[in-house]
Amino acid sequence: MSAAPAVTDATFAADVLASDKPVLVDFWAEWCGPCRAVGPILDQILAEHGDKLSIVKLNVDENPQTAAAYQITSIPAMKVFQNGEVVKTVIGAKPKPALEADLAAFIG
Amino acid sequence: MRQVIIIGSGPAGYTAAIYAARANFKPLVIASSVEAGGELMNTTEVENFPGFPEGIMGPELMIKMQEQAAKFGAEILMDDVTSVDLTGDVKKVTVGSGETFEALSVIFATGSANRKLGLPSEDRLSGYGVSWCATCDGFFFRQKTIAVVGGGDSAMEEANFLTRFADKVYVIHRKDTLRASKIMQDRALNNPKIEFVWNAAVTEILGDAAVTGVTVTDTVTGEKRDIALEGLFIAIGNDPRTHLIHGQVDLAPEGTIAVHGRSSKTNLTGVFAAGDVVDPTYRQAVTAAASGTVAALDAEHFLQSLPADVLASAV
């Protein structure tokens, strides 16, 4: 899984919705194999583009309110928030080049 | 230059790697960036892999196979093959990072991909109620009504697993008999939360932003009806993953890679294939592993038949 900082139901508003910078939230769970696979790829993207895009992870098992609020029904789900709004959704584990293409507007 | 590159990291790929590594061919396994470990990474308990009388979790089994291959010297690369050139004596394999690897032999163990229903609504609602991974997404359907499409072992396993979360699970199947093994059938048929919808094809998935139901068409009478539900798990089978080698390696009429007899030899010298990508019939973890063994032994025999200086040119 990703080594990105964790956000929770309690910190989501402050850490994600109020952020000045775009934030990608990785909705994940321990029991989700593809989530574990995509984590290291997100870590690489964070290392390379962290100046433009923040990346955080939210454990859906421990933070059901936020997962429900954003109608997560499939993980890994990666949502980019800008000014408190979802501006991009990527569902499913993808190889790094495909994920970078999806996120080009934020990391390009 | 390598002696052997193995493409794929399911039971076939890793078993081939264990054999090739023990034979000191230092295989490079290109395992995929997000699908390493293959199909078993998305399953729960595996009860029919010999040697595990208590069962073993699919991901744990695959991690053990990976460790076993690595222990004997297999190099494992978490990247995706983007193109191959297998026609010459030197095989070339290019990965997502842009790097190209060369080898004297290649074992193709790319497995199979989930078959789709082929409905436009399926792509549109994928991730919004349409799911391909019960172990990933079942959690989100607590106390909901959902359906599994399919009649094989995977469909039965998913339906049974999903009853941990959902209040009701329909199993929608085109026929009135199941392809699944007897033990898996009995579990599903005796599960009070599962209701079978026989002779029914899903012909539309309903919902704008999220799944609200499906339209099923009776495969005997042609009659249509809607079923209200919030999640649809599709388990209608798999298709061999051969797109990388189209035009280079011959395929069988079933769409799998054609191999000579009981061997793993393709039409190209030095190119071998194993696992679900050659098997339209059995498609078990154990048969894939056995097939990986055959491929490693065939590759070993091929490498040993090469002139000593050619073999020595590879590491």
Interface residues (C-beta under 8 A of the other chain):
Chain A: A29 W31 C32 G33 P34 C35 A37 V38 P40 I41 V60 D61 A67 Q71 I72 T73 S74 I75 A77 T89 I91 G92 A93 K94 P95 K96 P97
Chain B: S32 S33 V34 E35 A36 G37 M41 N42 P59 M78 D79 D80 G96 S126 G127 Y128 G129 S131 C133 T135 C136 D137 F139 F140 F141 A209 A210 G231
